[in-house]
Amino acid sequence: MRDSAGSAGEAGHLPASGAPRIAMVYNSRSHRNKGQSMEHVDGVEIDVVQPSTKDDLARALSALHADGIDLLIINGGDGTVRDVLTMGQAVFGNDWPVLSVLPRGKTNALNVDLGGPPDWSLSDVIAAYEEGRCVKRRALMVTAKDRDEPAMLGFIIGAGAFTLGIEAGQDAHRIGFFDSLAVGATAAWGIAQVLFGSNSNQWRSGTEMNLAYAPSGEPMPHSRHGQPSRRHIMLASTLQRMPMGIQLFGKGQAPIRLAVLDRPRRRIFAALPAVLAGWHPGWLSEAGLHHLSAEAFSMKLDAPFILDGEHFPAGSYQIDQGPELTFVSA
């Protein structure tokens, strides 16, 4: 395993030996990488890059692309995946190598969707790649309308109480809860705040949020509950499976799947366990919980939102589908 940026040949071409060119972006700061030695697989040469900044990451990806790469392994959590995809779009465009995720972060929702176990190892990834076990996924492409900066690519975007939930999740991490356990602890805390808090509680007050289908500009539906300009929570994703087996989205929702709650009514939260298990009766939308599908949409927020675990500022954004990507699956 070489700690460099690869070597010779045109992108997409195998070397004379027929062995695939493999590279890894290794995030030493990811939760499960701290204090651990890097994995190796006997007989497999992997070019490893360990960028410390996003600019370093962009340069490393550019060098790998110039030398030719068949498989790019992302060793980290959901945030590392987001950064690699975001910085890699200018490098790879619509011609990405096969991608794989080694789930080493505090949250690894993409790995759940890809069917990878929590202890998915480097040798597992190499074996699955050699056997051709792959799936296609398209990330969300999030573009700021009021700032001149590159679009971001990620898989789960949320606003309103979802942002508060991520902040509570950081507290859960600090006391030792990770992955699905952290999701469960955070969800329980949020539900308690909604059920027993006052209307002035930040978990109940909602966020100024304008959601519209793109490119038509048609507003997304809003029930008669709560203020028309406010929503309690918005969650959108292109993933097909969520952590803990949660089935918040409907089976027929595609390609961008959204769940939008207008106001945290107790009737909704009383039914929440069944809803998260996949029960989506027709009365939910009238009661204020909408299951929606979109090719693209826009959002205008007066509070930060979350993309794959990281806060981003309030403002106006366009959410489209990114390029089709091929991921190694279990």
MOZISUL-V264312 format. One record per residue. N is the residue number from 1. PSI is psi in whole degrees, 0 to 359 (none if undefined). BURIAL is 1 if it has 24 or more other C-alpha atoms within 12 Angstrom, else 0. Layout:
# MOZISUL-V264312
((N/PSI/BURIAL) (N/PSI/BURIAL))
This chain:
# MOZISUL-V264312
((1/126/0) (2/136/0) (3/78/0) (4/200/1) (5/25/1) (6/183/1) (7/176/1) (8/156/0) (9/165/0) (10/151/0) (11/137/1) (12/354/1) (13/133/0) (14/146/0) (15/171/0) (16/328/0) (17/345/0) (18/353/0) (19/139/0) (20/150/1) (21/124/1) (22/136/1) (23/159/1) (24/132/1) (25/115/1) (26/118/1) (27/100/1) (28/345/1) (29/351/0) (30/148/1) (31/311/1) (32/0/1) (33/343/0) (34/127/0) (35/8/0) (36/149/0) (37/153/0) (38/140/1) (39/153/1) (40/154/0) (41/121/0) (42/133/0) (43/0/0) (44/123/0) (45/125/0) (46/127/1) (47/122/1) (48/131/1) (49/141/1) (50/70/1) (51/145/1) (52/344/0) (53/167/0) (54/325/0) (55/318/0) (56/320/0) (57/316/1) (58/317/1) (59/320/1) (60/317/1) (61/322/1) (62/318/1) (63/319/1) (64/317/1) (65/319/1) (66/325/0) (67/344/1) (68/130/1) (69/137/1) (70/322/1) (71/127/1) (72/116/1) (73/129/1) (74/109/1) (75/98/1) (76/199/1) (77/195/1) (78/324/1) (79/322/1) (80/319/1) (81/313/1) (82/315/1) (83/320/1) (84/315/1) (85/319/1) (86/312/1) (87/339/1) (88/344/1) (89/325/1) (90/338/0) (91/310/1) (92/337/1) (93/240/0) (94/15/0) (95/63/0) (96/150/1) (97/172/1) (98/140/1) (99/151/1) (100/154/1) (101/127/1) (102/110/1) (103/96/1) (104/10/1) (105/183/1) (106/325/1) (107/142/1) (108/55/1) (109/322/1) (110/319/1) (111/323/1) (112/315/1) (113/325/1) (114/354/1) (115/10/1) (116/138/1) (117/161/0) (118/331/1) (119/23/0) (120/120/1) (121/169/1) (122/317/1) (123/325/0) (124/316/1) (125/312/1) (126/317/1) (127/316/0) (128/321/1) (129/315/1) (130/331/0) (131/358/0) (132/25/0) (133/102/0) (134/156/1) (135/160/1) (136/139/0) (137/150/1) (138/127/1) (139/166/1) (140/138/1) (141/113/1) (142/116/1) (143/126/1) (144/128/1) (145/335/0) (146/12/0) (147/143/0) (148/91/0) (149/157/0) (150/149/0) (151/154/1) (152/145/1) (153/127/1) (154/180/1) (155/339/1) (156/123/1) (157/138/1) (158/155/1) (159/171/1) (160/228/1) (161/341/1) (162/321/1) (163/317/1) (164/323/1) (165/320/1) (166/320/1) (167/319/1) (168/326/1) (169/326/1) (170/323/1) (171/321/0) (172/321/1) (173/320/1) (174/336/0) (175/11/0) (176/12/0) (177/131/0) (178/164/1) (179/228/1) (180/325/1) (181/320/0) (182/319/1) (183/315/1) (184/317/1) (185/319/1) (186/316/1) (187/317/1) (188/318/0) (189/314/1) (190/318/1) (191/319/1) (192/319/0) (193/320/1) (194/316/1) (195/326/0) (196/355/0) (197/163/0) (198/171/0) (199/340/0) (200/350/0) (201/135/0) (202/338/0) (203/342/1) (204/342/1) (205/340/1) (206/178/1) (207/139/1) (208/121/1) (209/118/1) (210/117/1) (211/132/1) (212/146/1) (213/146/1) (214/144/0) (215/3/0) (216/330/0) (217/5/0) (218/127/0) (219/145/0) (220/151/1) (221/147/1) (222/133/1) (223/182/1) (224/1/0) (225/129/1) (226/176/1) (227/136/0) (228/335/0) (229/359/1) (230/150/1) (231/152/1) (232/317/1) (233/145/1) (234/131/1) (235/131/1) (236/146/1) (237/159/1) (238/0/1) (239/151/1) (240/336/1) (241/140/1) (242/160/1) (243/152/1) (244/14/0) (245/16/0) (246/132/1) (247/56/1) (248/323/1) (249/152/1) (250/155/1) (251/329/0) (252/359/0) (253/132/1) (254/159/0) (255/327/1) (256/124/1) (257/130/1) (258/145/1) (259/124/1) (260/124/1) (261/122/1) (262/313/1) (263/142/1) (264/75/1) (265/146/1) (266/331/0) (267/319/0) (268/315/1) (269/334/1) (270/328/0) (271/359/0) (272/317/1) (273/317/0) (274/322/0) (275/316/1) (276/343/1) (277/0/0) (278/6/0) (279/112/0) (280/73/1) (281/161/0) (282/335/0) (283/349/0) (284/317/1) (285/317/1) (286/329/0) (287/350/1) (288/3/1) (289/114/1) (290/132/1) (291/113/1) (292/157/1) (293/145/1) (294/146/1) (295/326/1) (296/160/1) (297/166/1) (298/154/1) (299/142/1) (300/122/1) (301/150/1) (302/12/0) (303/160/1) (304/158/1) (305/173/1) (306/132/1) (307/112/1) (308/48/1) (309/353/1) (310/143/1) (311/142/0) (312/153/1) (313/158/0) (314/159/1) (315/197/1) (316/133/1) (317/151/1) (318/133/1) (319/115/1) (320/183/1) (321/133/1) (322/186/1) (323/155/1) (324/128/1) (325/148/1) (326/123/1) (327/141/1) (328/135/1) (329/162/1) (330/none/1))
